[in-house]
């Protein structure tokens, strides 16, 4: 599945309409972002049941500010509308694949119980 471009207009629809959403926060002037892009695209093709999206932080400053993106590329993962992962830095393909697999098998009942316990 090809990656989709997220904007302030479609962000909520994409995140609430999909079980698992990977988001790459990037900018066109960022060399590490540009070198990570082919890896991100390749892994997206391997997992058609996962939504892979991109947020251009130059064009979508409101989203970047909302999620406190201070370094790019930043990878963020939503699972059942809960942020389960957020990390700055480009990843090698194997590590990104491992993260996808872990995100898919994460016990969300345990995550929700932990969130409730902390609240």
N, C-alpha and C positions, 0 to 999 in steps of 0.2 A: 504494500500500500504506500502510495506516495505521501510525503509529508504535507501538512496543510498549514497555511499561514494564519496565525491567530491575531485578532485585533480586539480592541475594546468592544466592538460590536458583536463579535461571534464567540468571545471567550467563554462566557457562562453557558451558552448553548452546547459548545463542544465538551466542556468539562462535566456538565450535568448529564449529557446524553451518551456518555461513554464510561465504561467500567474503569479502564486504565488509559491514562493520557500522559505521555512523555512530552515535555516541553523544553525546547532548546532556546534559551534567551541568547541572542547574538546581535552583532552589528556588522555592516558591510566593510568597515575599516579595520576590523579585528582579525589579524592574521591567524591566531589560534582558532578562532571561530570558523574561518574559511577552510582551515586544514581539517577541522573536525566534521564539517558538513558532509563530505562523501561517506565517512564512516556512519554517521547518523542516518543518512539516506539508505545505505546498504542494509543496515540492521532493520530499518523500517520495512524494507521489502521482505525480510525474513519472518516478520510477525504481523500478518494482516489483521489479526484480531485485536491489536493494540493501536491506538491512535498516536501517531508521532506528529507533533506540531512544532512550529517555530514562531518566535516572537522577535521581530526586528526592534531592538530597544531604541533605535534612533527614531523610528516612526511611531512606536507605541510606548512613549515615555511614561504615560499614565500607568500602564501595566507594570513596567519595570520598577516604577516608584512604589506601586502598591505591594509588590512582592519583595521589595528591598534588594533589588539586584544591584550589587556593587562591583561585581567582577564578571566578565564574560569570557568564554561561554559559561553559562550556568545551566545545568540540567535539573529540572524539577519534575517530579512524578506525582500525579494525582491518582488515587485508587478510591473508587466510590466517593468522590468529591473531597477526599482527605489527602493533604500533602504528606506523602510517606518518605520522600527523599528530596533533598536539595543540596547540590554540590557544584561549586565552581571548578572549571578546568576541563580541558578536552580529555576524553577517555579513549584508550585503545579499543578496537572492535571486540575483542574477547571479553574485556571487562564490561563493556556496554551490554553484550549478550547475557552475561551473568546477572547483571542488574535487572534486565528484562525478565529473566526466568525467576529471580527472587521476588520481584514485584508481583508476578502472576500467581505465585504460590503462597504469598503472605496471607496469614490467617487474619482477616479483617475483623472478625469478632473479637479477637484478642486486642487488636489495635483500638477498637472502639471502647472496650472495657478499660484499657489503660488510659485513654483520654478521659473517660468518665471518672476514673479513680483520681486523676490529677485535678479535675475541675472542682 
